[in-house]
Amino acid sequence: VKYGRTSTMENRDASTRRRRRRRRRKSVRDASSSCSSGLARRSLASALLLGLILPAAAFQRPSAAVRSPLFTSRLSSLALPLENEQGTEDGRTSGSTAAATAATAVDLQVRRREKDQRRRRKRARDYLKQKRERTKARKREQAQKKDPAAQAALAQQTLLGSENLNELRARAGVLRRSIVSQQVQLQEIERRILCLERPAYPIAVITDLLHEGNPAKATLQHLGRSMKTLTTSTQVLMRKLGRVKGREGPTNQRWNSVGDFVNHQRKSGVRIVKSLVENPHRLKHLADPETPALVAHVPAILTRLDKLEDHVAPILERVLNNRRHLASIEPYLDEILERFDDIEPHLPWILDNIDALAPYTGLLLQHIDELLLYAEVEEHEMEKGTKYDLAEQLLPHLEDYVSHLDVVGPHLPLLRPHVPLLLEHNRIAKISPHIDRLFARGYTDLSASANMDILLYYFGWSLRIPGLPRIFFALPWSPRIVSFLANRMPKRFVRGQCSDVSCCVDNVYHEGWNKLNKA
């Protein structure tokens, strides 16, 4: 029993020692495997620690013989597995060599890891750059698809770069056919205009007696229109002289008599003629097919020579010069000269954008007083440093506004205080396609324009969601919803102590509102 008990205890101790050895060997293996992942970081930390303690010479890479004992022992404990527990003397003799080998392996591993990191970072930067370029190219393609003019310009540029003669001839044929069709449509519209423009009464009676095929009918119609234009222009001159004689209006206060006004206009005319003689290259701009039509407007032009003197050169270059804008402006030239005191301060901007504005001259003149409210912008309302920020944003959508100007016109005076809010976040471009639905109730309900700040405060976020404004304004009862929300939403959060203030237009639409014979 004694012998058996002793042997059992010895066996138990042996098994315990074996389990301990196995655990030690497993821990060593785990330490050696984890050392490969954290060795670089630990070695760098050890190097930084030694750099803080040792002098500057210690930053040089030491040889295996002169390495720090602390560093070598640390590396040996991290990188070298303990294969033999009893080989302590052999470990001491080969410690320096093993430490040097481990340090070299660590350095190579650190360098390799840093090189891989630099390669991955460079690859990531290249990928992000290519992704941004692809996104920009996709946005440009989408914009070109939405903009027919840009798409046509791109197709034209691509075609011009082509060397295929057949493609160029085919495109030239298509353009000729489209130009011919447009010219036919233009001729039909001009013929309809001539039918609607009746000449003066005596000539109109004579032309009605002639049949359509008579060649004298067209001549008499042209003569009748010229006489009618000359009569209207003379009336402009007489009204201006009457205002000068009575000293009506702020612009006519400086003239003591009609003679002073006539003398001043004569001097201005002499200076204009002298400038044209000194700059003969400006005379070539008069080579416009519609230039002879200006002869009938001479009386009205004589009343504004002092105002026109500074704008003769840009007018000749941008309105005449065979730009075909005079055909759109000439029928309304007398009305323009009648209200030229109000228009002249903004004439440089108008001439800069004459290509977009000229076709809509007549429609814009019908609401001139409403539009002039937006010409003067205060400093705190300026976004780009100019007073035409709102007009610049409206130009791309001018056709939408002009086609619905009779509906939108009554709302323009009430929208004027909300211009700074409309200039934010490109809201003009998002509201403009639905302007006819937003103000569909016209004169009968002005709550949408009077409370535009309330609507933008509560629902301005909805304009940033693509497609949501289109879905809402497609509803048949959307104008009534807008009016209901504009009247019912709380105003105190937006206007503060001015929540009880309301806009009033009772005295805005007076007798001379939008009249073209205004003083």
Secondary structure, 3 states (H helix, E strand, C coil): CHHHHHHHHHHHHHHHHHHHHHHHHHHHHHHHHHHHHHHHHHHHHHHHHHHHHCCHHHHCCCCCCCCCHHHHHHHHHHHCCCCCCCCHHHHHHCHHHHHHHHHHHHHHHHHHHHHHHHHHHHHHHHHHHHHHHHHHHHHHHHHHHHCHHHHHHHHHHHHHCCCCHHHHHHHHHHHHHHHHHHHHHHHHHHHHHHHHCCCCHHHHHHHHHCCCCCHHHHHHHHHHHHHHHHHHHHHHHHHHHHHHHHCCCHHHCCCCCHHHHHHHHHHHHHHHHHHHHHCHHHHHHHCCCCHHHHHHHHHHHHCCHHHHHHHHHHHHHHCCCCCCCHHHHHHHHHHHHHCHHHHHHHHHHHHHCHHHHHHHHHHHHCCHHHHHCCCCCCHHHCCCCCCCHHHHHHHHHHHHHHHCHHHHHHHHHHHHHHHHHHCHHHHHHHHHHHHHHHCCCHHHCCHHHHCHHHHHHHHHHHHHCCCHHHHHHCCCCHHHHHHHHHHHCCCHHHHHHHCCCCCCCCCCCCCCCCCCCCC
